[in-house]
C-alpha cells in the first residue's frame, strides 16, 4: 500500500518564499513515523515554487542534485524530513548539456524538472525532465529524453509533467519499464479542463496503472481538479477548482495485480513480472 497526498494550491508568481510557506502550511498535518508500514508520497504542482512560467526562468533555475544545491532542493529535503514522506517537487533546472551542444543551441539551457527527495537522504532520490515542453516553453527549455522510474517500498513509480499527458506513448513506455503508478504534476488551464479529466482516465485505463495528478488553482486561471485514479479508470479521490488543500488516497498493488490478470490487455506488451 501507498498513501498519496496531492497538494492542490494557488501559486504566487515569482515568490518562492511565499510558496514554500503555503506548501508547509497545507502539508502540516501529514506525518509518517519511521516504523509506519505504509509509506507516503507528497506530490506538488508543476513549477510550484515560482509559478508557470516565471518572469525570467533563467534566474529561477536551480540545481536539484543535493539538498544544499539550491533553495528549492533544500526546502524539499526539509519537508521530506518533517513529514516522513517522499516529496515530489517540480521546478526549473539548468541543463547539463555539453558545451558543444550549448554552442549549437544556445537558447535551450533549461529543463522543466521533477525532483524527488526522501527523508534523511541529502541527495536527490529521483529525477525526471519533461519530455514534451509546452509551446510557451519551447524557445528556452530542452526536452528530456528518458522515462525514469523510482521505487518507494515495492512501488515502481514514473513521473510525467503536464503537457506530457497528451502523448500516450510516454505512458506506455513507463508501463513497459515496470511502472505501477504514474504521477502528473501540472499547471493545466481551466479552459481545457475537460481534456485533463478525459486524458487522465484514458492513461489509467489503457495502461492499467494508478494515476496521481495534481494541478494548480487560481490565475491565469488554472483548473484544479487534482485526482487519483485506479487501474480501472475509476476516480478514487478528487476535488474541484475551488479547493486549496490535500487530496489523499491509499492505493494497493494487490487489486491492481488481480485486475491485470482478470483483464489481460497488457499481455504480450509488458513483461510477465509486471502482472
Secondary structure, 3 states (H helix, E strand, C coil): CEEEEEEECECCCCCHHHHHHHHHHHCCCCCCCCCCCCEEEEEECCCCCCCCCCCCHHHHCECCCECCCCHHHHHHHHHHHHHCCEEEEEEEEECCCCHHHHHHCCCCCEEEEEEEECCCCCECCEEEECCCCCHHHCCCECCCCCCCEEEECCEEEEEEEHHHHHCHHHHHHHHHCCCCEEEEEECCEHHHHHHHHHHHHHHHHHHCCEEEEEECEECCCEECCCEEECCCCCEEEECCCCCCEEEEEEECHHHHHHHHHHCCCCECCECHHHC
